[in-house]
């Protein structure tokens, strides 16, 4: 099993969403009963590139050849949400409040609950917007992707409290064993069968879908 890097392709469509596993049943007297079950996960329902150059065709072919082999996965990030909105198209950089270069990596300081974490090791005033993504990373094969549910700003010491969803699996991820990533936060996905990289001059567009996997 290999964890592949995500190819840098010119995506024009990228529908990546959270999937909550839920059962619903309408009862008598207009009552509705629902129950969550299993582990919620991320699904890339559809991804499509724009017109690809020869070099990009080769990159896509090489990626899908590897990714479609049994057991191989890739670190999938949303190219339209690669970092908090305030930082635009440039990779995260700067200086941490406590000193040292900042590249989007930070520390999981405290797990207050499954939906609230405290993050340290940020630049002072680092701004996170409601809806941006954060990765909690235990290892290259054990990571968890979450959406930030409320605007938040790091204090002068580079510490911020975040409300997140999905709930964090606190039995797996702890402050002692995990770190935080805000630059291209990702989860592990497996490519679904049916990917396509046509070569015709009139249709040089790659498309695929993928589903999160856990190890």
Residue frames as qw, qx, qy, qz and C-alpha x, y, z in Angstrom:
[[0.000, 0.889, 0.458, 0.000, 0.00, 0.00, 0.00],
 [0.422, 0.073, 0.026, 0.903, 1.31, 3.42, -1.00],
 [0.023, 0.825, 0.385, -0.412, 0.07, 6.91, -0.09],
 [0.510, 0.385, 0.374, 0.672, 0.28, 8.88, -3.32],
 [0.078, -0.360, -0.093, 0.925, 0.63, 12.64, -3.70],
 [0.426, 0.711, 0.501, -0.250, -2.34, 14.42, -5.25],
 [0.536, 0.258, 0.396, 0.700, -1.58, 15.53, -8.84],
 [0.011, -0.560, -0.096, 0.823, -1.41, 19.24, -9.60],
 [0.240, 0.354, 0.739, 0.520, -3.99, 19.42, -12.38],
 [0.134, -0.044, -0.048, -0.989, -6.21, 22.32, -13.58],
 [0.025, 0.426, 0.893, -0.144, -9.50, 21.26, -11.96],
 [0.203, -0.222, -0.230, -0.926, -12.66, 23.05, -13.06],
 [0.735, -0.389, -0.213, -0.513, -15.03, 20.88, -11.02],
 [0.341, 0.183, -0.821, 0.419, -14.40, 19.35, -7.59],
 [0.638, -0.460, -0.143, -0.601, -17.45, 18.20, -5.61],
 [0.466, 0.086, -0.781, 0.408, -16.01, 16.97, -2.29],
 [0.508, -0.519, -0.015, -0.688, -18.48, 16.63, 0.57],
 [0.198, -0.234, 0.831, -0.464, -18.98, 15.10, 3.99],
 [0.612, -0.172, -0.642, -0.430, -21.22, 12.03, 4.18],
 [0.385, -0.278, 0.621, -0.623, -23.13, 11.44, 7.39],
 [0.321, -0.083, -0.924, -0.189, -24.32, 7.84, 7.68],
 [0.342, 0.035, 0.453, -0.823, -27.89, 8.24, 8.87],
 [0.091, -0.312, -0.917, -0.231, -31.06, 6.18, 8.85],
 [0.302, 0.020, 0.183, -0.935, -34.47, 7.86, 8.82],
 [0.112, -0.320, -0.931, -0.137, -37.90, 6.39, 9.36],
 [0.341, -0.255, -0.053, -0.903, -41.26, 8.15, 9.30],
 [0.021, -0.156, -0.921, 0.356, -43.45, 6.86, 12.13],
 [0.118, -0.672, -0.708, -0.182, -47.16, 7.12, 12.85],
 [0.222, -0.892, -0.322, 0.227, -48.63, 10.50, 13.82],
 [0.376, 0.893, -0.064, 0.238, -46.13, 12.39, 11.63],
 [0.539, -0.746, 0.365, 0.141, -43.17, 11.59, 13.89],
 [0.724, 0.588, -0.346, 0.102, -39.79, 11.03, 12.22],
 [0.780, -0.555, 0.257, 0.135, -37.11, 8.92, 13.83],
 [0.579, 0.713, -0.371, 0.133, -33.44, 9.22, 12.78],
 [0.810, -0.512, 0.232, 0.168, -30.30, 7.45, 13.92],
 [0.284, 0.797, -0.528, -0.074, -26.66, 8.01, 13.05],
 [0.944, -0.186, 0.266, 0.051, -24.61, 4.86, 12.54],
 [0.837, 0.288, 0.103, 0.454, -21.13, 3.88, 11.43],
 [0.449, -0.453, 0.079, 0.766, -18.30, 6.33, 10.73],
 [0.390, 0.880, 0.141, -0.232, -19.00, 9.48, 8.71],
 [0.664, -0.118, 0.429, 0.601, -16.60, 9.97, 5.80],
 [0.153, 0.657, -0.204, -0.710, -15.61, 12.21, 2.90],
 [0.676, 0.354, 0.616, 0.197, -16.59, 11.52, -0.68],
 [0.004, 0.432, -0.385, -0.816, -15.33, 13.10, -3.87],
 [0.649, 0.459, 0.524, -0.306, -18.49, 12.77, -5.92],
 [0.708, 0.603, 0.250, 0.269, -16.95, 14.14, -9.10],
 [0.309, -0.703, 0.257, 0.587, -13.73, 15.81, -10.19],
 [0.686, 0.598, 0.336, 0.244, -13.08, 17.12, -13.69],
 [0.437, -0.406, 0.192, 0.779, -10.14, 18.99, -15.16],
 [0.405, 0.785, -0.062, -0.464, -9.95, 21.54, -17.89],
 [0.812, 0.556, -0.174, 0.032, -8.12, 20.84, -21.16],
 [0.748, -0.543, 0.295, 0.243, -4.82, 19.07, -20.39],
 [0.268, 0.784, -0.524, -0.197, -1.41, 19.61, -21.97],
 [0.804, 0.248, -0.540, 0.022, 0.77, 16.64, -22.95],
 [0.219, 0.334, -0.713, 0.577, 2.72, 16.97, -19.69],
 [0.501, -0.166, 0.419, -0.739, -0.50, 17.07, -17.66],
 [0.885, 0.111, -0.257, -0.371, -1.87, 14.03, -19.56],
 [0.625, 0.283, -0.679, 0.261, 1.30, 12.11, -18.65],
 [0.086, -0.276, 0.631, -0.721, 0.98, 13.18, -15.00],
 [0.716, -0.064, 0.172, -0.673, -2.67, 12.11, -14.86],
 [0.859, 0.192, -0.439, -0.179, -1.98, 8.77, -16.55],
 [0.427, 0.301, -0.732, 0.437, 0.86, 7.99, -14.15],
 [0.310, -0.223, 0.522, -0.763, -1.23, 8.95, -11.13],
 [0.810, 0.008, 0.063, -0.583, -4.28, 6.88, -12.08],
 [0.743, 0.271, -0.612, -0.008, -2.14, 3.90, -13.06],
 [0.241, 0.206, -0.761, 0.566, -0.77, 3.83, -9.51],
 [0.383, -0.113, 0.402, -0.824, -3.96, 4.91, -7.73],
 [0.804, 0.047, -0.197, -0.559, -6.10, 2.23, -9.35],
 [0.522, 0.203, -0.816, 0.143, -3.92, -0.58, -8.03],
 [0.693, -0.525, -0.475, -0.138, -5.44, -2.50, -5.12],
 [0.671, -0.513, -0.316, 0.432, -4.76, -0.92, -1.74],
 [0.395, 0.097, 0.014, 0.914, -3.13, 2.28, -3.00],
 [0.084, -0.860, -0.475, 0.168, -4.59, 5.53, -1.71],
 [0.388, 0.435, 0.037, 0.812, -3.89, 9.24, -2.20],
 [0.210, -0.442, -0.435, 0.756, -3.86, 12.27, 0.06],
 [0.126, 0.621, 0.573, 0.519, -6.86, 14.21, -1.25],
 [0.103, -0.441, -0.313, 0.835, -7.27, 17.92, -0.56],
 [0.342, 0.801, 0.489, -0.040, -9.88, 20.26, -2.02],
 [0.509, 0.124, 0.191, 0.830, -7.99, 22.47, -4.54],
 [0.069, -0.685, -0.300, -0.660, -10.69, 25.13, -4.16],
 [0.556, -0.794, 0.018, -0.246, -10.20, 25.19, -0.33],
 [0.778, 0.263, -0.423, 0.382, -6.44, 24.67, 0.07],
 [0.367, -0.045, -0.481, 0.795, -6.11, 26.94, 3.14],
 [0.013, -0.681, -0.541, 0.494, -8.18, 29.42, 5.20],
 [0.396, 0.787, 0.418, 0.221, -9.81, 32.00, 2.94],
 [0.155, -0.960, 0.053, 0.227, -7.83, 35.01, 4.25],
 [0.458, -0.556, 0.540, 0.435, -4.61, 33.64, 2.72],
 [0.527, 0.668, -0.199, -0.486, -5.74, 33.41, -0.89],
 [0.912, 0.383, -0.142, -0.046, -3.73, 31.47, -3.46],
 [0.279, 0.682, -0.609, 0.293, -0.31, 31.71, -1.81],
 [0.748, -0.159, -0.617, 0.187, 0.98, 28.81, 0.34],
 [0.529, -0.839, -0.110, -0.066, 0.93, 29.58, 4.05],
 [0.630, 0.288, -0.304, 0.654, 4.08, 31.20, 5.38],
 [0.267, -0.829, 0.064, -0.488, 5.23, 33.66, 8.03],
 [0.253, 0.344, -0.726, 0.539, 6.54, 33.34, 11.56],
 [0.564, -0.489, -0.666, 0.005, 5.00, 31.51, 14.50],
 [0.329, -0.874, -0.010, -0.357, 4.17, 33.62, 17.54],
 [0.775, -0.588, 0.201, 0.113, 6.69, 31.60, 19.55],
 [0.086, -0.706, 0.603, 0.361, 9.35, 31.81, 16.84],
 [0.446, -0.045, 0.854, 0.263, 10.19, 29.68, 13.85],
 [0.225, 0.124, -0.539, -0.802, 8.88, 29.52, 10.29],
 [0.581, 0.264, 0.578, -0.508, 5.21, 28.76, 9.70],
 [0.114, 0.185, -0.770, -0.600, 4.22, 26.54, 6.78],
 [0.659, -0.154, -0.364, -0.640, 0.68, 25.58, 7.75],
 [0.666, -0.147, -0.712, 0.165, 1.68, 22.96, 10.34],
 [0.318, -0.599, 0.285, -0.678, 0.68, 23.48, 13.97],
 [0.134, 0.113, -0.915, 0.363, 0.29, 21.60, 17.24],
 [0.585, -0.498, -0.516, -0.378, -2.80, 19.91, 18.63],
 [0.002, 0.454, -0.539, 0.709, -2.55, 21.45, 22.09],
 [0.323, 0.033, 0.749, -0.578, -5.74, 20.16, 23.73],
 [0.296, -0.269, -0.776, -0.487, -8.72, 18.01, 22.76],
 [0.314, -0.124, 0.407, -0.849, -11.49, 19.62, 24.80],
 [0.702, 0.224, 0.553, -0.388, -14.17, 17.41, 23.25],
 [0.603, 0.215, 0.681, 0.355, -14.85, 15.61, 19.99],
 [0.333, 0.784, 0.410, 0.324, -16.04, 18.91, 18.47],
 [0.085, -0.985, 0.111, -0.104, -13.65, 21.38, 20.13],
 [0.855, -0.010, -0.076, 0.513, -9.87, 21.45, 19.89],
 [0.188, -0.941, 0.132, 0.248, -7.19, 23.93, 20.94],
 [0.814, 0.413, 0.055, 0.405, -4.40, 24.53, 18.41],
 [0.350, -0.852, 0.166, 0.352, -1.05, 26.17, 19.17],
 [0.582, -0.203, 0.506, 0.603, 2.09, 27.03, 17.19],
 [0.394, 0.736, 0.474, 0.280, 0.37, 29.56, 14.91],
 [0.267, 0.287, -0.005, 0.920, 1.30, 33.11, 13.93],
 [0.038, 0.410, 0.511, -0.754, -0.35, 35.75, 16.13],
 [0.400, 0.470, 0.049, -0.785, -3.67, 36.77, 14.61],
 [0.012, 0.063, -0.897, -0.437, -3.90, 33.76, 12.30],
 [0.542, 0.170, 0.169, -0.805, -7.47, 33.87, 10.95],
 [0.095, 0.109, 0.973, 0.182, -9.70, 30.89, 10.29],
 [0.446, 0.021, -0.143, -0.883, -13.07, 31.20, 8.60],
 [0.684, 0.124, 0.578, -0.427, -16.25, 29.22, 9.10],
 [0.842, 0.487, 0.077, -0.219, -16.22, 26.48, 6.46],
 [0.327, 0.702, -0.633, -0.014, -12.45, 26.14, 6.01],
 [0.954, -0.046, -0.292, -0.043, -10.79, 22.77, 6.53],
 [0.224, -0.725, 0.613, -0.220, -8.33, 21.42, 9.10],
 [0.830, 0.146, -0.538, -0.022, -6.48, 18.11, 9.14],
 [0.604, -0.622, 0.454, -0.204, -5.64, 16.23, 12.33],
 [0.724, 0.475, -0.500, -0.019, -2.69, 13.97, 11.55],
 [0.803, -0.502, 0.317, -0.050, -1.44, 11.03, 13.60],
 [0.533, -0.291, 0.656, 0.448, 0.69, 9.52, 10.81],
 [0.138, 0.277, -0.567, -0.763, 0.85, 9.37, 7.02],
 [0.292, -0.178, -0.863, -0.370, -1.85, 6.67, 7.01],
 [0.264, -0.603, -0.715, 0.236, -3.96, 7.88, 9.96],
 [0.069, -0.018, -0.012, 0.997, -5.45, 11.33, 9.43],
 [0.054, 0.644, 0.744, -0.170, -8.81, 13.01, 9.90],
 [0.125, 0.235, 0.271, 0.925, -10.29, 15.92, 7.93],
 [0.090, -0.636, -0.661, 0.388, -12.73, 18.36, 9.55],
 [0.121, 0.677, 0.308, 0.657, -14.62, 21.54, 8.75],
 [0.182, -0.099, -0.428, 0.880, -14.23, 24.60, 10.98],
 [0.085, -0.641, -0.748, -0.148, -17.70, 25.61, 12.14],
 [0.162, -0.948, -0.241, 0.131, -17.07, 29.15, 13.45],
 [0.389, 0.783, -0.212, 0.437, -14.72, 32.01, 12.62],
 [0.752, -0.609, -0.043, 0.250, -11.72, 32.07, 14.96],
 [0.361, 0.829, -0.284, 0.320, -8.48, 34.05, 15.36],
 [0.779, -0.094, -0.407, 0.467, -5.27, 33.01, 17.12],
 [0.364, -0.922, -0.083, 0.105, -4.29, 35.13, 20.11],
 [0.114, 0.912, -0.393, 0.032, -0.95, 36.86, 20.56],
 [0.479, -0.481, 0.735, 0.001, 0.62, 33.58, 21.65],
 [0.351, 0.306, -0.751, -0.468, -0.51, 31.78, 18.48],
 [0.099, 0.141, 0.956, -0.236, -3.23, 29.74, 20.19],
 [0.475, -0.019, -0.229, -0.850, -6.80, 29.31, 18.93],
 [0.424, 0.118, 0.831, -0.340, -9.85, 27.28, 19.95],
 [0.316, 0.127, -0.611, -0.715, -11.74, 25.67, 17.07],
 [0.689, 0.169, 0.528, -0.467, -15.20, 24.18, 16.81],
 [0.122, 0.335, -0.798, -0.487, -15.11, 21.38, 14.23],
 [0.816, 0.204, 0.401, -0.363, -17.29, 18.86, 12.42],
 [0.793, -0.244, -0.537, -0.155, -17.07, 15.84, 11.83],
 [0.651, -0.709, 0.229, -0.146, -16.52, 14.94, 15.49],
 [0.263, 0.632, -0.721, 0.103, -12.92, 13.87, 16.12],
 [0.905, -0.173, -0.389, -0.022, -12.34, 10.24, 17.11],
 [0.240, -0.817, 0.405, -0.333, -10.77, 11.00, 20.49],
 [0.907, -0.282, 0.312, 0.002, -9.87, 7.35, 20.98],
 [0.833, 0.332, 0.159, 0.413, -7.44, 7.60, 18.05],
 [0.369, 0.616, -0.034, 0.696, -6.31, 11.24, 17.90],
 [0.544, -0.743, -0.278, 0.273, -4.90, 12.89, 21.02],
 [0.022, 0.980, -0.195, 0.015, -2.75, 15.91, 21.82],
 [0.588, -0.571, 0.545, 0.179, 0.10, 13.52, 22.59],
 [0.630, -0.007, 0.694, 0.349, 0.18, 11.78, 19.20],
 [0.453, 0.668, 0.531, 0.258, -1.24, 14.17, 16.58],
 [0.224, -0.276, 0.113, 0.928, -0.39, 17.38, 14.73],
 [0.368, 0.745, 0.411, -0.375, -2.46, 19.89, 12.75],
 [0.378, 0.013, 0.524, 0.763, -2.29, 20.91, 9.09],
 [0.285, 0.727, 0.320, -0.537, -3.92, 24.00, 7.53],
 [0.214, 0.590, -0.507, -0.591, -2.02, 23.98, 4.22],
 [0.580, 0.180, -0.667, -0.431, -3.78, 21.58, 1.82],
 [0.494, -0.195, 0.711, -0.461, -5.53, 19.67, 4.63],
 [0.536, 0.222, -0.680, -0.449, -6.33, 16.20, 3.36],
 [0.791, -0.169, 0.492, -0.323, -7.83, 12.79, 3.99],
 [0.195, -0.265, 0.886, 0.326, -6.92, 9.45, 2.44],
 [0.724, 0.377, 0.137, -0.560, -9.04, 8.39, -0.52],
 [0.485, -0.040, 0.817, 0.309, -9.21, 5.48, -2.93],
 [0.281, 0.270, -0.420, -0.819, -10.03, 6.13, -6.58],
 [0.727, 0.252, 0.495, -0.403, -13.35, 4.62, -7.68],
 [0.499, 0.132, 0.732, 0.445, -13.45, 2.44, -10.81],
 [0.352, 0.777, 0.510, 0.110, -14.34, 4.35, -13.96],
 [0.202, -0.746, 0.137, 0.620, -11.71, 7.13, -14.04],
 [0.675, 0.611, 0.349, 0.220, -11.03, 8.57, -17.48],
 [0.228, -0.687, 0.271, 0.635, -8.15, 10.40, -19.20],
 [0.723, 0.584, 0.357, 0.093, -9.07, 10.67, -22.91],
 [0.519, -0.331, 0.324, 0.718, -6.38, 11.75, -25.37],
 [0.396, 0.641, 0.511, 0.414, -8.38, 13.27, -28.24],
 [0.257, 0.135, -0.020, 0.957, -7.54, 16.90, -28.99],
 [0.338, -0.458, -0.296, -0.767, -11.22, 17.76, -28.61],
 [0.766, -0.528, -0.192, -0.313, -11.64, 15.94, -25.28],
 [0.570, 0.259, -0.585, 0.515, -8.43, 16.08, -23.23],
 [0.433, -0.552, 0.208, -0.681, -10.25, 16.22, -19.91],
 [0.332, 0.050, -0.903, 0.268, -9.63, 13.88, -16.96],
 [0.593, -0.415, 0.008, -0.690, -12.49, 12.89, -14.65],
 [0.482, -0.002, -0.850, 0.213, -12.84, 10.62, -11.64],
 [0.598, -0.640, -0.015, -0.482, -14.48, 10.09, -8.25],
 [0.441, 0.249, -0.750, 0.426, -13.08, 8.75, -4.98],
 [0.690, -0.607, -0.265, -0.292, -14.07, 7.68, -1.46],
 [0.178, -0.710, 0.564, -0.383, -12.31, 8.10, 1.90],
 [0.858, -0.058, -0.508, 0.049, -10.73, 5.02, 3.44],
 [0.465, -0.768, 0.323, -0.299, -9.45, 4.33, 6.95],
 [0.722, 0.247, -0.605, 0.228, -6.48, 2.38, 8.28]]
